[in-house]
Amino acid sequence: MLTYPDMTALDLIGPQQVFGYLPGANAELVAKSKDLVRSDTGITIQPSKTFADCADPVDLGFVGAAAMATERSTKTFTSDGIEMDGDWKPCEC
């Protein structure tokens, strides 16, 4: 689960709660570094892994960014050094 500066915390925390209840699931909070990440309202989130720490390939990548994903639904998204292409399917929390 990607964490990045100025994200909306609810777009991350709500889905993380659900993933946390899935049997056998391991939801990691990933960012460029393990430094605290500040949300759009000032909440700080501690990433559990860096991009370099992630297994390759990652089974599922999650970006909590409903407003941004809606705006860029078919464009490339780049944040903190990770780039993802494709047809985005936004999910609003």
N, CA, C and O of each residue as an XYZ file, in Angstrom:
372
protein
N       0.855     -1.155      0.000
C       0.000      0.000      0.000
C       0.906      1.224      0.000
O       1.683      1.448      0.928
N       0.785      2.008     -1.064
C       1.659      3.152     -1.252
C       1.274      4.315     -0.335
O       0.111      4.712     -0.263
N       2.269      4.842      0.355
C       2.074      6.058      1.148
C       2.926      7.156      0.517
O       4.056      6.910      0.095
N       2.378      8.358      0.456
C       3.088      9.467     -0.173
C       2.600     10.778      0.433
O       1.482     10.834      0.945
N       3.408     11.828      0.387
C       3.060     13.107      0.996
C       1.745     13.666      0.449
O       1.464     13.578     -0.746
N       0.959     14.235      1.339
C      -0.306     14.901      1.026
C      -1.416     13.969      0.568
O      -2.421     14.431      0.029
N      -1.255     12.671      0.770
C      -2.355     11.761      0.448
C      -3.470     11.954      1.475
O      -3.240     12.516      2.546
N      -4.660     11.496      1.154
C      -5.774     11.523      2.096
C      -5.687     10.252      2.936
O      -5.810      9.150      2.402
N      -5.479     10.393      4.230
C      -5.242      9.247      5.111
C      -6.366      8.223      5.060
O      -6.100      7.021      5.100
N      -7.602      8.664      4.973
C      -8.736      7.735      4.946
C      -8.678      6.810      3.730
O      -9.114      5.661      3.807
N      -8.144      7.302      2.611
C      -8.015      6.479      1.410
C      -7.025      5.335      1.606
O      -7.032      4.372      0.838
N      -6.189      5.430      2.610
C      -5.242      4.370      2.942
C      -5.735      3.544      4.131
O      -5.735      2.314      4.077
N      -6.146      4.206      5.182
C      -6.475      3.527      6.442
C      -7.709      2.638      6.326
O      -7.722      1.527      6.857
N      -8.748      3.116      5.637
C      -9.962      2.299      5.476
C      -9.662      0.968      4.789
O      -9.974     -0.089      5.337
N      -9.059      1.004      3.588
C      -8.724     -0.260      2.920
C      -7.714     -1.104      3.702
O      -7.796     -2.332      3.678
N      -6.769     -0.470      4.390
C      -5.789     -1.231      5.176
C      -6.496     -2.019      6.263
O      -6.099     -3.144      6.567
N      -7.533     -1.449      6.850
C      -8.326     -2.144      7.875
C      -8.934     -3.413      7.276
O      -8.895     -4.474      7.899
N      -9.487     -3.309      6.084
C     -10.101     -4.467      5.424
C      -9.045     -5.506      5.075
O      -9.219     -6.687      5.378
N      -7.946     -5.083      4.438
C      -6.885     -6.025      4.087
C      -6.315     -6.714      5.324
O      -5.922     -7.879      5.262
N      -6.272     -6.003      6.436
C      -5.745     -6.567      7.676
C      -6.554     -7.735      8.210
O      -6.030     -8.562      8.956
N      -7.821     -7.814      7.839
C      -8.689     -8.914      8.283
C      -8.687    -10.111      7.337
O      -9.241    -11.157      7.678
N      -8.082     -9.984      6.167
C      -8.064    -11.095      5.213
C      -7.085    -12.172      5.665
O      -5.915    -11.879      5.911
N      -7.547    -13.411      5.778
C      -6.647    -14.489      6.191
C      -5.472    -14.628      5.226
O      -5.659    -14.706      4.012
N      -4.280    -14.657      5.770
C      -3.074    -14.832      4.970
C      -2.566    -13.580      4.274
O      -1.517    -13.615      3.632
N      -3.292    -12.475      4.391
C      -2.858    -11.236      3.737
C      -1.785    -10.549      4.572
O      -1.800    -10.617      5.801
N      -0.868     -9.899      3.901
C       0.185     -9.137      4.567
C       0.232     -7.767      3.904
O       0.877     -7.593      2.870
N      -0.444     -6.808      4.493
C      -0.507     -5.457      3.936
C       0.630     -4.623      4.507
O       0.691     -4.385      5.713
N       1.521     -4.186      3.642
C       2.655     -3.349      4.037
C       2.411     -1.920      3.582
O       1.850     -1.694      2.509
N       2.828     -0.958      4.389
C       2.777      0.451      4.028
C       4.135      0.803      3.434
O       5.149      0.768      4.131
N       4.157      1.138      2.161
C       5.402      1.297      1.420
C       5.592      2.745      0.976
O       4.644      3.407      0.553
N       6.827      3.223      1.077
C       7.173      4.574      0.622
C       8.627      4.578      0.169
O       9.326      3.571      0.280
N       9.068      5.709     -0.336
C      10.441      5.859     -0.803
C      11.439      5.600      0.324
O      12.494      5.005      0.105
N      11.096      6.051      1.532
C      11.934      5.804      2.713
C      11.008      5.447      3.879
O       9.785      5.487      3.740
N      11.585      5.103      5.007
C      10.781      4.798      6.192
C      10.516      6.030      7.043
O      10.025      5.919      8.167
N      10.840      7.202      6.511
C      10.529      8.447      7.218
C       9.023      8.621      7.294
O       8.285      8.136      6.437
N       8.570      9.328      8.342
C       7.141      9.593      8.474
C       6.616     10.326      7.243
O       7.289     11.195      6.688
N       5.415      9.964      6.830
C       4.750     10.590      5.687
C       3.569     11.387      6.233
O       2.752     10.862      6.990
N       3.486     12.652      5.847
C       2.436     13.551      6.342
C       1.282     13.593      5.341
O       1.490     13.823      4.150
N       0.058     13.367      5.841
C      -1.124     13.393      4.977
C      -1.553     14.827      4.682
O      -0.946     15.780      5.170
N      -2.605     14.968      3.881
C      -3.116     16.290      3.514
C      -3.681     17.059      4.707
O      -3.816     18.281      4.646
N      -4.011     16.357      5.788
C      -4.536     17.037      6.982
C      -3.565     17.000      8.159
O      -3.933     17.353      9.279
N      -2.326     16.572      7.909
C      -1.309     16.598      8.954
C      -1.129     15.317      9.733
O      -0.283     15.268     10.625
N      -1.887     14.278      9.436
C      -1.694     12.983     10.093
C      -0.401     12.382      9.558
O      -0.163     12.408      8.351
N       0.434     11.843     10.438
C       1.670     11.210      9.991
C       1.519      9.692     10.016
O       0.914      9.122     10.924
N       2.079      9.063      9.006
C       1.994      7.613      8.845
C       3.400      7.068      8.709
O       4.218      7.621      7.974
N       3.684      5.979      9.418
C       4.998      5.347      9.392
C       5.004      4.207      8.386
O       4.360      3.186      8.626
N       5.708      4.344      7.271
C       5.817      3.225      6.326
C       6.535      2.044      6.977
O       7.434      2.224      7.799
N       6.124      0.838      6.597
C       6.769     -0.357      7.142
C       7.874     -0.880      6.228
O       8.728     -1.647      6.672
N       7.870     -0.474      4.953
C       8.887     -0.905      4.001
C       9.201      0.218      3.031
O       8.410      1.140      2.835
N      10.382      0.115      2.427
C      10.732      1.004      1.320
C      10.494      0.229      0.023
O      10.275     -0.982      0.048
N      10.539      0.934     -1.106
C      10.388      0.255     -2.393
C      11.439     -0.830     -2.546
O      11.152     -1.913     -3.056
N      12.656     -0.542     -2.105
C      13.754     -1.499     -2.234
C      13.531     -2.753     -1.392
O      14.045     -3.820     -1.728
N      12.761     -2.635     -0.290
C      12.492     -3.769      0.593
C      11.424     -4.714      0.056
O      11.300     -5.840      0.540
N      10.657     -4.279     -0.929
C       9.530     -5.065     -1.414
C       9.989     -6.264     -2.230
O      10.994     -6.221     -2.939
N       9.213     -7.336     -2.103
C       9.472     -8.521     -2.913
C       9.192     -8.183     -4.373
O       8.388     -7.302     -4.675
N       9.854     -8.884     -5.260
C       9.628     -8.650     -6.683
C       9.209     -9.970     -7.301
O      10.008    -10.906     -7.275
N       8.054    -10.108     -7.836
C       7.043     -9.069     -8.019
C       6.132     -8.945     -6.795
O       6.016     -9.873     -5.994
N       5.507     -7.814     -6.670
C       4.504     -7.581     -5.629
C       3.200     -8.180     -6.131
O       2.844     -7.989     -7.294
N       2.481     -8.900     -5.276
C       1.223     -9.533     -5.689
C       0.146     -8.512     -6.036
O      -0.580     -8.672     -7.017
N       0.048     -7.463     -5.224
C      -0.978     -6.453     -5.431
C      -0.467     -5.124     -4.915
O      -0.017     -5.032     -3.772
N      -0.529     -4.108     -5.732
C      -0.155     -2.765     -5.307
C      -1.417     -1.946     -5.114
O      -2.317     -1.982     -5.952
N      -1.487     -1.212     -4.022
C      -2.671     -0.405     -3.721
C      -2.253      1.043     -3.542
O      -1.330      1.340     -2.783
N      -2.927      1.938     -4.237
C      -2.695      3.369     -4.086
C      -3.992      3.987     -3.615
O      -4.972      4.016     -4.359
N      -4.009      4.478     -2.395
C      -5.196      5.150     -1.863
C      -5.227      6.580     -2.357
O      -4.671      7.476     -1.721
N      -5.866      6.794     -3.476
C      -5.848      8.122     -4.086
C      -7.083      8.322     -4.943
O      -6.971      8.529     -6.151
N      -8.231      8.263     -4.349
C      -9.479      8.300     -5.112
C      -9.592      9.533     -6.002
O      -9.886      9.403     -7.190
N      -9.366     10.716     -5.462
C      -9.523     11.937     -6.258
C      -8.493     11.988     -7.373
O      -8.823     12.329     -8.509
N      -7.241     11.650     -7.059
C      -6.195     11.681     -8.064
C      -6.421     10.606     -9.112
O      -6.237     10.862    -10.302
N      -6.814      9.413     -8.700
C      -7.032      8.327     -9.650
C      -8.193      8.646    -10.580
O      -8.151      8.291    -11.758
N      -9.216      9.300    -10.081
C     -10.345      9.685    -10.918
C      -9.894     10.680    -11.973
O     -10.276     10.581    -13.139
N      -9.087     11.631    -11.557
C      -8.589     12.666    -12.463
C      -7.679     12.087    -13.542
O      -7.706     12.538    -14.687
N      -6.877     11.096    -13.179
C      -5.883     10.529    -14.092
C      -6.226      9.085    -14.443
O      -5.339      8.232    -14.475
N      -7.466      8.809    -14.701
C      -7.914      7.423    -14.802
C      -7.218      6.604    -15.884
O      -7.201      5.377    -15.785
N      -6.655      7.216    -16.892
C      -5.973      6.434    -17.926
C      -4.563      6.943    -18.180
O      -4.004      6.700    -19.250
N      -3.983      7.641    -17.222
C      -2.652      8.214    -17.396
C      -1.649      7.535    -16.474
O      -2.018      6.727    -15.622
N      -0.406      7.865    -16.651
C       0.657      7.355    -15.789
C       0.665      8.133    -14.480
O       0.519      9.355    -14.476
N       0.835      7.429    -13.378
C       0.948      8.047    -12.056
C       2.354      7.787    -11.537
O       2.808      6.643    -11.522
N       3.042      8.831    -11.115
C       4.377      8.687    -10.536
C       4.393      9.385     -9.191
O       4.005     10.548     -9.089
N       4.839      8.684     -8.158
C       4.931      9.280     -6.831
C       6.129      8.708     -6.098
O       6.265      7.492     -5.970
N       6.978      9.564     -5.627
C       8.124      9.143     -4.832
C       8.958      8.048     -5.495
O       9.457      7.146     -4.823
N       9.105      8.134     -6.810
C       9.997      7.202     -7.478
C       9.365      5.935     -7.988
O      10.073      5.093     -8.540
N       8.077      5.757     -7.835
C       7.422      4.567     -8.376
C       6.486      5.019     -9.489
O       5.746      5.991     -9.339
N       6.528      4.310    -10.589
C       5.699      4.680    -11.738
C       4.801      3.521    -12.103
O       5.251      2.381    -12.215
N       3.526      3.821    -12.289
C       2.555      2.804    -12.642
C       1.760      3.269    -13.845
O       1.221      4.375    -13.853
N       1.688      2.431    -14.853
C       0.903      2.725    -16.042
C      -0.337      1.844    -16.034
O      -0.383      0.817    -15.356
N      -1.327      2.256    -16.787
C      -2.463      1.367    -16.966
C      -3.790      2.072    -16.913
O      -3.873      3.294    -16.787
N      -4.811      1.278    -17.012
C      -6.180      1.755    -16.964
C      -6.625      1.722    -15.503
O      -6.935      0.659    -14.965
N      -6.655      2.875    -14.878
C      -6.969      2.977    -13.451
C      -8.443      2.730    -13.195
O      -9.300      3.181    -13.954
N      -8.727      2.022    -12.138
C     -10.098      1.790    -11.678
C     -10.205      2.381    -10.281
O      -9.946      1.684     -9.300
N     -10.583      3.654    -10.171
C     -10.618      4.291     -8.859
C     -11.710      3.719     -7.965
O     -12.764      3.287     -8.431
N     -11.430      3.731     -6.696
C     -12.388      3.277     -5.686
C     -12.457      4.354     -4.615
O     -11.461      4.626     -3.945
N     -13.600      4.959     -4.450
C     -13.748      6.035     -3.473
C     -14.177      5.447     -2.136
O     -15.101      4.636     -2.064
N     -13.495      5.868     -1.087
C     -13.796      5.367      0.258
C     -14.849      6.231      0.927
O     -15.232      5.966      2.066
